[in-house]
Amino acid sequence: MPGQIGLLQATEAIKLILNKGKPLIGRILLYHSLETEFKVFTVKKNPLCPLCGEKPKITYIMDQQEVCSLSQWGVN
C-alpha cells in the first residue's frame, strides 16, 4: 500500500511541476484499499485559516532547530 500512495503522490508532484492535468488542489483523495475504491471530496478554503486565510497569522516556517530548541523551555 505505501507504494500505491507513493505513486499517487509522485503523480501529483509531476502534474504540478509540468503544469499538466488536474492536480488535487482543493480536493482530498480517499483510497479504500480493501475495496480498491477511490473517492474524491471537494474542500472549501477556510477564510479564517491562520496559515492560508485572508489574514494569516502564520507568516513563516520555523526550522527544526528553532522548533526543537530547549532555550524556549528555559533550558540552556
C-alpha positions as CSV (number, residue, x, y, z in Angstrom):
1,M,0.0,0.0,0.0
2,P,2.8,2.5,0.7
3,G,3.9,2.0,-3.0
4,Q,0.4,2.8,-4.2
5,I,0.1,6.0,-2.2
6,G,3.7,7.0,-3.1
7,L,2.8,6.6,-6.8
8,L,-0.2,8.9,-6.4
9,Q,1.9,11.5,-4.6
10,A,4.6,11.3,-7.2
11,T,2.0,11.7,-9.9
12,E,0.6,14.8,-8.2
13,A,4.1,16.3,-7.9
14,I,4.8,15.7,-11.6
15,K,1.4,17.3,-12.6
16,L,2.4,20.4,-10.6
17,I,5.9,20.6,-11.9
18,L,4.8,20.2,-15.5
19,N,1.7,22.3,-15.1
20,K,-0.3,19.5,-16.8
21,G,-3.5,17.7,-15.9
22,K,-5.8,18.4,-13.0
23,P,-4.0,18.3,-9.6
24,L,-5.9,17.6,-6.4
25,I,-5.7,21.2,-5.2
26,G,-8.8,21.9,-3.1
27,R,-9.7,18.2,-3.1
28,I,-9.0,15.2,-0.9
29,L,-8.5,11.7,-2.4
30,L,-9.6,8.8,-0.2
31,Y,-8.3,5.4,-1.1
32,H,-10.0,2.3,0.4
33,S,-7.5,-0.4,-0.2
34,L,-9.7,-3.4,0.9
35,E,-12.3,-2.4,-1.7
36,T,-9.9,-0.9,-4.2
37,E,-12.1,2.2,-4.3
38,F,-11.1,5.9,-4.8
39,K,-13.3,8.8,-3.7
40,V,-12.6,12.5,-4.2
41,F,-14.0,15.1,-1.9
42,T,-14.0,18.9,-2.6
43,V,-12.7,21.0,0.3
44,K,-13.5,24.7,0.5
45,K,-10.8,27.1,1.6
46,N,-11.4,28.4,5.2
47,P,-11.1,32.3,5.1
48,L,-10.2,32.2,8.9
49,C,-7.3,29.7,8.4
50,P,-4.3,31.0,10.3
51,L,-2.0,29.8,7.5
52,C,-3.7,30.5,4.2
53,G,-6.8,32.6,5.2
54,E,-7.5,36.2,4.4
55,K,-5.5,37.5,7.4
56,P,-2.8,34.8,8.0
57,K,-1.1,34.7,11.5
58,I,1.5,32.2,10.5
59,T,3.8,34.0,8.2
60,Y,7.0,31.8,8.1
61,I,8.0,28.2,8.6
62,M,10.3,27.6,11.6
63,D,13.3,25.5,11.1
64,Q,13.9,22.3,13.2
65,Q,16.4,23.9,15.5
66,E,14.0,26.8,16.3
67,V,11.2,24.4,17.0
68,C,13.2,21.9,19.0
69,S,15.3,24.5,20.9
70,L,15.5,23.8,24.6
71,S,16.0,27.5,25.3
72,Q,12.3,28.2,24.6
73,W,11.7,26.0,27.7
74,G,14.2,27.8,29.8
75,V,16.9,25.1,29.5
76,N,20.4,26.2,28.4
